[in-house]
Amino acid sequence: MKLKRILTAVFAAVFTLGLFSLGTANAAGTYSISCKNDAYGVHKGSIYLQRGYVYNDSNFAAAGDTGAATGVSGSDQYIMTLDSAYVGNDCLYAGSGDTNGTQVVAGDVARLAVNAIVGAVSNRIDMAYAAQNAGASATGLSFTTQGDGASMAANGLVGGIGFWADFGSTNIENTQSFTNVRLDSMRYDGDASSYSVGVDKAFGKAIVGLVVSNLDTDFKTTFNDGTYKQSVDTYGMYVAYKTSVLQIDLGFGQGDSTIDTTRRDLGNDKIITGSTTADIEYSNARIAANFSKGRFNIVPNLSYRTLSMDIAAFTDVRPSDDSSAVVGSGLLFSTGNATLTTTDDTVAARTVDSETMSIGIDISANMGKLVPYLNLSYDSEDTTRATYKTEAGTDGNNAENAGTNYSSSLRVGGGVNFMINSNINGGLRAGMISGRDDWEESYMGANINVGF
């Protein structure tokens, strides 16, 4: 009886340790072998390996290319093919886990970039016309914006040329449900910061200007346990014209971008890296009407903006396996077929677009040296949605959590502008985007305007 209790305790301990080891191994790949190891790979098919193993019910034995082995025949003889080679649940994971970040994130970056560029230019145009209408008085603070970023203007330089700069920061998060990197999700989050600098000149009721802009993103791509960093640089031109009531402005530009990504090889737990470039084109148009009543200025507006980003094809580089880390050496590998090299992944060229039509209203109140304001807009958008590779096998989650098809959102922003004296004024602002499925976005900023 005592022996039985001892054996039971030993069995329980071994079983527990086995489960613990299995859980630990699964966290870093059951065998610590890359999902694209050249010895066997993970691609499903009927192609035989160059070197495999045959086995019967009791042992493994080295086999030639034909699978023949001495003393093993009939129904007990097998050769390891790409169908039957071990890949495990580590590598038969959801398509998003085996997908480079550009396939999921790039469309939203296009949207963030065009919003930052157009928001900065619109901000500048509104400030310039407000200053024209009100001179250096507090009323000149009553400009309207999309609420993004911060700005600084210096007008009346040499030959009537004006210089301006705009800075902004946005925090975003895809909020799709997430269990682990081997299950389907498009989840990621991070920050995007932007700046724009420009020069322009007024010709009566018209303004003509040039702008250079930059957007930097720093995202954690939870869906593939990696990162996504992109820098977008553009240069463009804008024109505006204002009557007593109506205001019209147009803009267009182009540029380039660099993208750096990382993700985890779920087989050997190493970091896969990729880098590429992209070409950018954007354009925008806006029409607004200005109505004043007492201290209040009300500006209904309709705007359109679009950006297209052509991403060049590139290679995701997978680090090779380490012999010291491989689990099960002697069964999966031998001196005859040991292969520690891996196959890199080719990521195809891709074009993503973001196109938005907005209808909104901006309301500001001139309270002397303080001008509070509110921005509201409804955005109807068409942004390239996330894509990912097809699963190689089941991962226990048959309901794919595909990329959300964003179609509309509501922008709510506001702030307060202030005047220190006739040459220096500034403001604080904040806002958020709501109504975009599986998405949270907020921004805040401050500005200072210096006149000469």
Order of alpha helices (4+ residues) and beta strands (2+ residues): alpha-beta-beta-alpha-alpha-beta-beta-beta-beta-beta-beta-beta-beta-beta-beta-beta-beta-beta-beta-beta-beta
